[in-house]
Amino acid sequence: MLKSGDSLKSIEHQAADALRGVLNDIPPVSIENVEVEADAFDREIDILAHISAFGRTHILVCEVKSSGQPRHVHSGLLQVRRAVNHIGKGAIPVFIAPFLSPEAQALCQEENVGFLDFEGNCRLAFDGIFIERKVPTRPAIERRELKSIFKPKSAQVLRVMLRDPHHAWRVTELAEAAGVSLGHVSNVRAALVDREWAKIGDDGMSLFRPAAVLDAWRNSYEPPAGDRQNFYTTLHGKAFDQVVRDVLGASNRIDRAILASFSAAQWIAPYARVGSQFFYADSGGLDRLRHALKLSSAAKGENVVVTILKDEGPLLDTIEPAPGVVCTSPVQTYLDLAISGERGQEAADHLRQEKLQWLQ
């Protein structure tokens, strides 16, 4: 239950207003009384609404949470069910939060608990009354929180975890592996656990729903920030591949270059060929590529695209599918393909099917 703090009390009053708004839109329903922080039946209940419909009386027993993330939804559903069982006949459970994602709404439906949020999502079904509304929007704060999980520093943590989703990580171990601070790992951990994408065990944290993490990352994905430069090379076929092996295989932490996007996919899970080759690099890696591939600048007609990254994360998360061939990881390659038009989406689906089944 929400018990203290002006902001929490304010949420309860907003929840009561939202509930009244929904009930007032149902002609057969008459609101008799709505109590906030009601002391009833030997326990405190966030909202207790006495209503009548078709001549019969009902009590809506409402649990209010300040967060609609799955972890909080589960605890809220347990609390409202206990309250309803205690009250007995005529009590109808309802869960209310500022925002409920489709996943959170599904949890309520599975438990046969009505729900509503401040965005307009709602489902109430009782005594011949049925109302369901779904809105496609998310509140700005929810969008910001979701995007923050996939910002560069957080993404480094996710890349490490997605290499082996079932590995249990201690905070210090994960911070060292990802090259970020302990505080940053703690923030990512809290976000993952709240969404029930990760679980905490005796040995540490591991991903519980890695596919859901990847889906959300894909839906929010923005390409790595950097300077995208277009070039032309006369090299092609086996000659191009050999030079690339020589360059990438000799890269180090000072001058790094790796195959990316469609070019990486051709080595990881071949599907769609395109006319250009794609690389991620730092400034030193670009110089090596320029020299070895004899690159010339191209305003149009380019066949080599190099992005000089501001964030080194993708350069640290690589694989070597063949000697000397260094590529973005399957996860990074999947994300890049997913935003590369229809052919890219098809190639991304193929790569996921071939190389990321272990994430399911």
PEBEL-V863955 format. One record per backbone hydrogen bond with DSSP energy under -1.0 kcal/mol. CO is the residue of the C=O (numbers start at 1). NH is the residue of the N-H. E is the energy in kcal/mol with one decimal. If there is no record, write none. Layout:
co=CO nh=NH e=E
co=CO nh=NH e=E
This chain:
co=5 nh=9 e=-2.3
co=6 nh=10 e=-2.5
co=7 nh=11 e=-1.9
co=8 nh=12 e=-1.9
co=9 nh=13 e=-2.1
co=10 nh=14 e=-2.4
co=11 nh=15 e=-2.7
co=12 nh=16 e=-2.2
co=13 nh=17 e=-2.3
co=14 nh=18 e=-2.6
co=15 nh=19 e=-2.4
co=16 nh=20 e=-2.5
co=17 nh=21 e=-2.4
co=18 nh=22 e=-2.0
co=19 nh=23 e=-2.7
co=20 nh=24 e=-2.7
co=23 nh=26 e=-1.7
co=26 nh=29 e=-2.0
co=30 nh=52 e=-2.3
co=33 nh=50 e=-3.1
co=35 nh=48 e=-2.5
co=38 nh=45 e=-3.1
co=40 nh=43 e=-1.2
co=43 nh=40 e=-2.3
co=45 nh=38 e=-2.0
co=46 nh=37 e=-3.6
co=47 nh=62 e=-2.8
co=48 nh=35 e=-3.0
co=49 nh=60 e=-3.1
co=50 nh=32 e=-2.5
co=50 nh=33 e=-1.8
co=51 nh=58 e=-2.8
co=52 nh=30 e=-2.7
co=53 nh=56 e=-1.9
co=56 nh=53 e=-2.7
co=58 nh=51 e=-2.4
co=59 nh=92 e=-3.1
co=60 nh=49 e=-2.4
co=61 nh=94 e=-2.3
co=62 nh=47 e=-1.5
co=63 nh=96 e=-2.7
co=69 nh=72 e=-1.0
co=69 nh=73 e=-2.2
co=70 nh=74 e=-2.7
co=71 nh=75 e=-1.5
co=72 nh=76 e=-2.4
co=73 nh=77 e=-2.9
co=74 nh=78 e=-1.8
co=75 nh=79 e=-2.1
co=76 nh=80 e=-2.7
co=77 nh=81 e=-2.0
co=78 nh=82 e=-1.9
co=79 nh=83 e=-2.1
co=80 nh=84 e=-2.4
co=81 nh=85 e=-2.5
co=82 nh=86 e=-1.8
co=83 nh=87 e=-2.1
co=84 nh=88 e=-3.0
co=88 nh=91 e=-1.7
co=90 nh=59 e=-2.4
co=92 nh=61 e=-2.7
co=93 nh=114 e=-2.0
co=94 nh=63 e=-2.4
co=95 nh=116 e=-1.7
co=96 nh=65 e=-2.2
co=101 nh=105 e=-2.8
co=102 nh=106 e=-2.1
co=103 nh=107 e=-1.6
co=104 nh=108 e=-1.7
co=105 nh=109 e=-2.3
co=106 nh=110 e=-2.4
co=107 nh=111 e=-1.3
co=108 nh=113 e=-2.7
co=109 nh=112 e=-1.4
co=114 nh=95 e=-2.8
co=115 nh=123 e=-2.7
co=116 nh=97 e=-1.3
co=121 nh=117 e=-2.0
co=122 nh=133 e=-2.9
co=123 nh=115 e=-2.1
co=124 nh=131 e=-2.6
co=126 nh=129 e=-2.8
co=129 nh=126 e=-2.2
co=131 nh=124 e=-2.5
co=133 nh=122 e=-2.4
co=139 nh=143 e=-2.1
co=140 nh=144 e=-2.5
co=141 nh=145 e=-2.5
co=142 nh=146 e=-2.4
co=143 nh=147 e=-2.5
co=144 nh=148 e=-2.2
co=147 nh=150 e=-1.4
co=148 nh=151 e=-1.0
co=151 nh=155 e=-3.3
co=152 nh=156 e=-1.6
co=153 nh=157 e=-1.1
co=154 nh=158 e=-2.1
co=155 nh=159 e=-2.9
co=156 nh=160 e=-1.7
co=157 nh=161 e=-2.2
co=158 nh=162 e=-2.8
co=164 nh=167 e=-2.0
co=165 nh=207 e=-1.9
co=169 nh=205 e=-2.9
co=170 nh=174 e=-2.6
co=171 nh=175 e=-2.5
co=172 nh=176 e=-2.0
co=173 nh=177 e=-2.2
co=174 nh=178 e=-2.4
co=175 nh=179 e=-1.3
co=175 nh=180 e=-1.8
co=181 nh=185 e=-1.9
co=182 nh=186 e=-2.3
co=183 nh=187 e=-2.0
co=184 nh=188 e=-2.2
co=185 nh=189 e=-2.9
co=186 nh=190 e=-2.3
co=187 nh=191 e=-2.0
co=188 nh=192 e=-2.6
co=189 nh=193 e=-2.5
co=190 nh=194 e=-2.5
co=191 nh=195 e=-1.5
co=192 nh=197 e=-2.9
co=192 nh=198 e=-1.1
co=193 nh=196 e=-1.4
co=194 nh=71 e=-2.6
co=197 nh=208 e=-2.6
co=197 nh=209 e=-2.1
co=199 nh=206 e=-2.0
co=201 nh=204 e=-1.1
co=204 nh=201 e=-3.0
co=205 nh=169 e=-3.2
co=206 nh=199 e=-2.6
co=209 nh=213 e=-1.6
co=210 nh=214 e=-2.4
co=211 nh=215 e=-2.5
co=212 nh=216 e=-2.4
co=213 nh=217 e=-2.4
co=214 nh=218 e=-2.6
co=215 nh=219 e=-2.3
co=216 nh=220 e=-1.4
co=225 nh=310 e=-2.4
co=227 nh=308 e=-2.6
co=229 nh=306 e=-2.6
co=230 nh=298 e=-1.6
co=231 nh=303 e=-2.2
co=231 nh=304 e=-1.8
co=232 nh=296 e=-2.1
co=237 nh=241 e=-2.3
co=238 nh=242 e=-2.4
co=239 nh=243 e=-1.9
co=240 nh=244 e=-2.6
co=241 nh=245 e=-2.4
co=242 nh=246 e=-2.2
co=243 nh=247 e=-2.5
co=244 nh=248 e=-3.1
co=245 nh=249 e=-2.3
co=248 nh=251 e=-1.2
co=255 nh=252 e=-1.0
co=256 nh=282 e=-2.1
co=258 nh=280 e=-2.4
co=259 nh=328 e=-1.9
co=260 nh=263 e=-1.3
co=261 nh=265 e=-2.4
co=262 nh=266 e=-1.7
co=264 nh=267 e=-1.3
co=264 nh=268 e=-1.7
co=265 nh=269 e=-2.4
co=277 nh=305 e=-3.1
co=278 nh=260 e=-2.3
co=279 nh=307 e=-2.2
co=280 nh=258 e=-2.8
co=281 nh=309 e=-1.9
co=282 nh=286 e=-2.3
co=283 nh=287 e=-1.8
co=284 nh=288 e=-1.9
co=285 nh=289 e=-2.3
co=286 nh=290 e=-2.9
co=287 nh=291 e=-2.1
co=288 nh=292 e=-2.6
co=289 nh=293 e=-2.6
co=290 nh=295 e=-1.6
co=296 nh=232 e=-2.2
co=303 nh=277 e=-2.1
co=304 nh=231 e=-2.9
co=305 nh=279 e=-2.5
co=306 nh=229 e=-3.2
co=307 nh=281 e=-2.2
co=308 nh=227 e=-2.1
co=312 nh=316 e=-1.1
co=313 nh=316 e=-1.3
co=313 nh=317 e=-1.0
co=317 nh=329 e=-1.6
co=319 nh=327 e=-2.6
co=322 nh=325 e=-2.6
co=326 nh=259 e=-2.7
co=327 nh=319 e=-2.0
co=329 nh=333 e=-2.9
co=330 nh=334 e=-2.5
co=331 nh=335 e=-2.2
co=332 nh=336 e=-2.3
co=333 nh=337 e=-2.4
co=334 nh=338 e=-2.2
co=337 nh=340 e=-2.2
co=340 nh=344 e=-1.1
co=341 nh=345 e=-2.4
co=342 nh=346 e=-2.1
co=343 nh=347 e=-2.4
co=344 nh=348 e=-2.5
co=345 nh=349 e=-2.5
co=346 nh=350 e=-2.1
co=347 nh=351 e=-2.5
co=348 nh=352 e=-2.6
co=349 nh=353 e=-2.1
co=350 nh=354 e=-2.3
co=351 nh=355 e=-3.4
co=352 nh=356 e=-1.5
co=356 nh=359 e=-1.7
co=357 nh=360 e=-1.7
